Amino acid sequence: MSAIFETYNAETGQRREGPIYTLDGIRAAEGWGGATLNDFPQYYDVEVTWRSASDYPVDVLYKLETGGTTLKSQKAAQCPTGCKSGDDASHDFPVKFTQGSKTYELVRTYSERKGDPGIKMNDNTNIPDTAATVKTAIEVSIGGDNIVGIYREAWPKPEYDPLTPPAAKTKSGQDMEPEPRAVVKADNRNAEMFNVLDGIPTSEDLYVNAFTKDYLYKYTFQQISDKKTYEITFKKTFNRSWTEKVPCGETTCDKPMSDKIDVEQTYQIDRLYSYWIIDNLDVYDVEKANVKNYALPNGEVTLTPNGYTPVGLSGIWHSEAETEHIQEPQYTKVQTLPSVSLTGGTTPPAVTPEDWTDKAEAAIKKIKVRNDKLPFVYKTTTTVMNNDWHEEKTPDPGDIAKASQVGENVLYRKDLTIEPTLRNKKDATSSGTIHYKMNAGAVHPSTSSFQKEIPGINNVTVHTPVVNYSDTSDEPQFNQKTVPNAARKSFILDRPFYVDMPTDGMHRSILGYGNRDYAKYTKQKQVQFEFDVWVGADKRMYVEAGNWIEVPVNQERMWFFLPVWVDEGDYTVYFRQIAINSPISGFGWQQDANTQLENYYVATDTVDVEVIGRLYDFHITDIADYNWQSVFRQSDGVTPTGQSYWVGGQDIDGDVRGNPNPYHLSILSGSHPNAGKKNISVKTGYHFKFDMKTKGNMFGDGDGIQITPTFEFVYKNGTGRQPVDLYYIRSQDRKYIKIGSPEDLEKRYTVLGEPLRNVPRQEMLDTAPFYTEGYNAYYQQSLRKTEIGWWDYLLLTRHLRTFIGPKTNIPYSVDPDRALVAEQKWYGEYALPAAPYVVPANTNIAEWGRLNGGLDDKSKLWLRDGYIIVNFKIETVRNRDVTHPHLQYMRASNVSNWDNQWRLEGFQHSVTDPYGNVFRLYDGDVMFYHADKSSRDDFDSNQTH
């Protein structure tokens, strides 16, 4: 039992609130203090027990929520016939029940008095999902009660229709034929220096080029086909509103009511899927090629790929795990649909069942699938399978493209040097094998490698060429032989010479051979002489005749020095060039080139030469004319000044000697170094001393120097030069004697040991052993007069010769005496008659005298106002053969290329005297005598003519 309150305004007595039936209502009616609020509970829910005398009915009603239709009814189990008021009654409502074809679910329980059915008591809308039944218990009221269960029609369970996946497929393919080939050729490719079928030298480079397919392959792809089933639950809230009758004081009023209905439906959705995986993938990359041939280094070469990128399988992706190949749809397994508001009348509005299958299909997407990934990368990328995601089904795999041949640089090696010492060989055969290895990206590979023989590789012929087209220096410009031999090269004693051993020349007329340089294939170049030589112009090593001398291969020209003691004569120089692959012995040789293949490793050549001596260093060392004494001797009249008049300013080989003007031939006015004697030449009748040198075999008793003087006249102004004849008057009969005529019997003499000749004592000492017993005897002999010829011919014999050859740095194998006598010095003198008569050549003086009343000193026939030029033709004589002179100092001007020693030593062909007169000179002009001045003019002349 509970109190009913009303509140009033204490000042006016007006009612403010009420009637108020609940504890919460009275508490909220006014702003009560705390103590007042605590007092109110005692007036509510006061227990009062009262039992009626009569039985009242208690009915259990199953009603539809909407419309209030009773589905079924029954008596409460406790009150089958009724119960007293205050008795307990209850009923367990099933949460769900089926009646007919429909299923109903409990949504509310309450009780109501039969006398006041609009008032709901024990109202319960909290129906547990997991409970089978919900109990509603009451105390029976006066007049009876209804225990009511409110039901609504349950939503039907969604149907499941399973799908069947299609059958899986398989795909396979292969290309395992490499089609290999190879060549062995000479570098450089496409510009081969040699045709190896004809021949290639050792030390040359080969290249090997193999060709095969870029890759080989074999594969099987397997499709996986299946399905998966997914569940999804939808929830939806229906917000309902309606009105119900509730007590309202002593009557009832409509009370707004609301609730929410949560509906949940679960659907099963099938999703098909299929994808491809790699069941087996064999991919073979090129590993190497082995090629064998006799000419290759160690007989074979391994070609590893250059610039070759194996098939790119690094991007491959393979998995047999299903989870790697599918992406299951991501969705919210329990989804809440937008709520719906329903408005009813006096009962809750009905919630009509809905089919959410479409929503389930939309919420659960198709399974995303992907294949294994197989990007086949070779030059370009071919996507055989990609692992892009697709819905439900992936594309079928593509095909692996058949490989093309590898590029020309892949299996290629150049610079394969043929071993230099490898012997020649014709048609050496070749063989080879191509090797593949399994690519690291292979899937379930069947083998690790694959190989196949390479057919049809070409042969190679090894032939190392050498040529020999050697030559030597030739010095005709130093060849003083009277009759030179143009068929032989001129080798000059005591001079450097060279041999040329080029490595170029003509060989076989095949590619890479022909006319070219073969130094690369030449192991040795050797030269052999039939005479001793010094190696190097600097004489660094002495080699005796008959020995092979090494010439550096890369040095074409090698200098030697010809010892002065080598005998003059004809010789042959031998040459050989040896191939780098020649055996030490047992080899064959050919002239010029080893064009034959088998066992011919040496090319030979020869050159004929002639060793020739020298005639040189002619100079005037003294003039008996007193006007010239100071030039050659010091004030004591004996001691030499060291001055002499040389042919010119150059030495034996044309190098600068260092003697300045005026100490050059010819001697004429202006040759005297004393400016006060510039007009002085030499008076007739005075002799002049001279000497000269030779090299070679001029040490025999029958060897000597012959000099042929000739005479010309020139006027003092340098004009009118002409050949002349000289006459002198024979004292016994006063007859004019022509020099050189049969009547000219006047002999000439000289003394080697004469003090004023100043022959060095050491020369005398060195020469004496070759002539007499001891120096003193030789010296005494040298003081005696030696006949040297006539006015028109001189012959310097062994008695006027000294030996001046080298005495130091003589090789042990050389006879020192032979070395000493190899160089000689010859001493002589010459003078014109004291009073010569000069006429143009070939003048008949007898006829002139007959026509002109006779001859005397004043006859106009004689040429006086000028100079008599003495010209020497100097030649060497061997073995007393004066008719065939060996060497000569001067050669006719119309003979080119051969030596003219006058010119080589710098003879001047034009001289200007102190008065500006120009005189033209000829080779051999040694002295200008005054035609109008005689030694007889001097007080102390020692001449007899």
Stockholm file with secondary structure:
# STOCKHOLM 1.0

chainA/1-945         MSAIFETYNAETGQRREGPIYTLDGIRAAEGWGGATLNDFPQYYDVEVTWRSASDYPVDVLYKLETGGTTLKSQKAAQCPTGCKSGDDASHDFPVKFTQGSKTYELVRTYSERKGDPGIKMNDNTNIPDTAATVKTAIEVSIGGDNIVGIYREAWPKPEYDPLTPPAAKTKSGQDMEPEPRAVVKADNRNAEMFNVLDGIPTSEDLYVNAFTKDYLYKYTFQQISDKKTYEITFKKTFNRSWTEKVPCGETTCDKPMSDKIDVEQTYQIDRLYSYWIIDNLDVYDVEKANVKNYALPNGEVTLTPNGYTPVGLSGIWHSEAETEHIQEPQYTKVQTLPSVSLTGGTTPPAVTPEDWTDKAEAAIKKIKVRNDKLPFVYKTTTTVMNNDWHEEKTPDPGDIAKASQVGENVLYRKDLTIEPTLRNKKDATSSGTIHYKMNAGAVHPSTSSFQKEIPGINNVTVHTPVVNYSDTSDEPQFNQKTVPNAARKSFILDRPFYVDMPTDGMHRSILGYGNRDYAKYTKQKQVQFEFDVWVGADKRMYVEAGNWIEVPVNQERMWFFLPVWVDEGDYTVYFRQIAINSPISGFGWQQDANTQLENYYVATDTVDVEVIGRLYDFHITDIADYNWQSVFRQSDGVTPTGQSYWVGGQDIDGDVRGNPNPYHLSILSGSHPNAGKKNISVKTGYHFKFDMKTKGNMFGDGDGIQITPTFEFVYKNGTGRQPVDLYYIRSQDRKYIKIGSPEDLEKRYTVLGEPLRNVPRQEMLDTAPFYTEGYNAYYQQSLRKTEIGWWDYLLLTRHLRTFIGPKTNIPYSVDPDRALVAEQKWYGEYALPAAPYVVPANTNIAEWGRLNGGLDDKSKLWLRDGYIIVNFKIETVRNRDVTHPHLQYMRASNVSNWDNQWRLEGFQHSVTDPYGNVFRLYDGDVMFYHADKSSRDDFDSNQTH
#=GR chainA/1-945 SS CCCCEEEECTTTCCEEEEEECSHHHHHHHSCCCHHHHHHGGGGSSCCCCCCCSSEECEEEEEEETTTTCEEEEEECTTCSSCEETTCEEEEEEESEEEETTEEEEEEEEEEEETTEEEEEEEEECCCCSSCSEEEEEEECCTTCEEEEEEEEECCCCCCCCCCCCCCCCEEEEEECCCCCEEEEEESSTTSCSSCTTTCBCTTSEEEEEEECBSEEEEEEEEEEEEEEEEEEEEEEEEEEEEEEEEEETTEEEEEEEEEEEEEEEEEEEEEEEEEEEEEEEEEEEEEEEEEEETTSGGGEEEECCSSCCCCBCTTCBCCCCHHHHEECCCCCSEEEEEEEEEECSSSCCCCCCCCCHHHHHHHSCCCEECCCBEEEESSSEEEEECCCCEESBCCCCCCCCCCCBCCTTTEEEEEEECCTTCCCEEEECEEEEEEEEECTTCBSCSCSEEEEECCCCCCEEECCCCBCCCEECCCGGGCCBSSCCTTSEEEETTSEEEEECCSEEECCSSTTCSEEECGGGEEEEEEECSSCEEETTTTCEEECTTCEEEECTTCSEEEEECCTTSCCEEEEEEEEEEETTCCSSSCEEEESBCCSCTTEEEEEEEEEEEEECEEEEEEEEEECSGGGHHHHBCTTSSSBCSCCEESSSBCTTSCBCCCCTTSBSSBCTTCSSSGGGTTCCEEETCCEEEEEEEESSCCSTTCEEEEEEEEEEEETTSCCCEEEEEEEEETTTTEEEETTSTTCCCEEEEETTCGGGCCCHHHHHHHGGGTSSSHHHHHHHHTSEEEEEETTEEEECGGGEEECCCCSSCCTTSCHHHHHTTEEEEEEEECCCSSCEEEETTCCHHHHHHHTTCCCTTCTTSCCSEEEEEEEEEEEESTTCTTSCSBBSCCCTTCCSSCCHHHHTTCCSEEECTTSCEEECCTTEEEEEEEEEEGGGSTTCCCCC
#=GC SS_cons         CCCCEEEECTTTCCEEEEEECSHHHHHHHSCCCHHHHHHGGGGSSCCCCCCCSSEECEEEEEEETTTTCEEEEEECTTCSSCEETTCEEEEEEESEEEETTEEEEEEEEEEEETTEEEEEEEEECCCCSSCSEEEEEEECCTTCEEEEEEEEECCCCCCCCCCCCCCCCEEEEEECCCCCEEEEEESSTTSCSSCTTTCBCTTSEEEEEEECBSEEEEEEEEEEEEEEEEEEEEEEEEEEEEEEEEEETTEEEEEEEEEEEEEEEEEEEEEEEEEEEEEEEEEEEEEEEEEEETTSGGGEEEECCSSCCCCBCTTCBCCCCHHHHEECCCCCSEEEEEEEEEECSSSCCCCCCCCCHHHHHHHSCCCEECCCBEEEESSSEEEEECCCCEESBCCCCCCCCCCCBCCTTTEEEEEEECCTTCCCEEEECEEEEEEEEECTTCBSCSCSEEEEECCCCCCEEECCCCBCCCEECCCGGGCCBSSCCTTSEEEETTSEEEEECCSEEECCSSTTCSEEECGGGEEEEEEECSSCEEETTTTCEEECTTCEEEECTTCSEEEEECCTTSCCEEEEEEEEEEETTCCSSSCEEEESBCCSCTTEEEEEEEEEEEEECEEEEEEEEEECSGGGHHHHBCTTSSSBCSCCEESSSBCTTSCBCCCCTTSBSSBCTTCSSSGGGTTCCEEETCCEEEEEEEESSCCSTTCEEEEEEEEEEEETTSCCCEEEEEEEEETTTTEEEETTSTTCCCEEEEETTCGGGCCCHHHHHHHGGGTSSSHHHHHHHHTSEEEEEETTEEEECGGGEEECCCCSSCCTTSCHHHHHTTEEEEEEEECCCSSCEEEETTCCHHHHHHHTTCCCTTCTTSCCSEEEEEEEEEEEESTTCTTSCSBBSCCCTTCCSSCCHHHHTTCCSEEECTTSCEEECCTTEEEEEEEEEEGGGSTTCCCCC
//
